[in-house]
């Protein structure tokens, strides 16, 4: 007898993470592959974070601090809020799921861009809600159109800033105009996983809306510039009212002890963040120039990746690059996304792409 599964679940396509280096090398019988698919920090974690991991190993028989008191306190001090404004997650992805569980009933709507982080759509549909997808405009969120899409059934509105996979941002003025139009019942979710890479002075102050007690949550992560992707630790800054509801559906001990300790240490290492940002900026310029030499024109990016049109079947180019030992991300159609890596990784990518495109 076949399993009975709700149509909203049966129709979902599982999220496909970037292929691990070890798996690619095993499949193709190659060595020294490079992974530029998952927007990780190629410099790795802060030395301070690495140091505390070995120190904390002897406590692994104990459950972690379920309230994350030290880390939440440090984040509250950093952002000039109270600990009750902060919630931790097993990556910021988990907090997206908590938001959907807490505030979306079957049939309710969530507004988002049509080319953005796919977890928004997956979580909303898994909760039997409606994902209202608004097309990007010039590869950027079209905030006026997203405001137009809000109805009486809208409960959440997602703004990925910088956007994944395009790397584009929306400005402070554009966000101010959006917030002036969003009705009271809508929680605006600013997913700012890549905000530490942003160079623009016109980047919105999402936390300012939180401090005004607006229905806003800013999601941040230690997976990107802090280099702790393998430990899965993220957080949200929002009103105590919203954290109160999220904590009703949050699993106990969702932020593990090693992740909390490493995040605390990483938060104190500003030098690592500055050096990571500087390397990303310099190497992005080099990769952009290399793509330009191949006749390709990536979308301007404020993140740690570039999104570009290869002018032909993107899936075929992606697979050909795999055979060259280079892992990037095929997004859709002719579009690829490449993470900015170490100088030698970026040069390896450009040479492999040149070879693939010449065939």
PyMOL commands that set and color helices and strands:
alter all, ss='L'
color gray80, all
select helices_A, chain A and resi 7-10+21-28+47-59+69-79+83-85+92-103+119-126+143-148+172-181+195-197+206-211+229-231+240-249+257-267+270-293+314-323+343-358
alter helices_A, ss='H'
color red, helices_A
select strands_A, chain A and resi 34-35+86-89+109-113+130-134+154-160+187-191+216-221+234-238+305-309+326-327+329-332+335-339
alter strands_A, ss='S'
color yellow, strands_A
deselect
rebuild
show_as cartoon
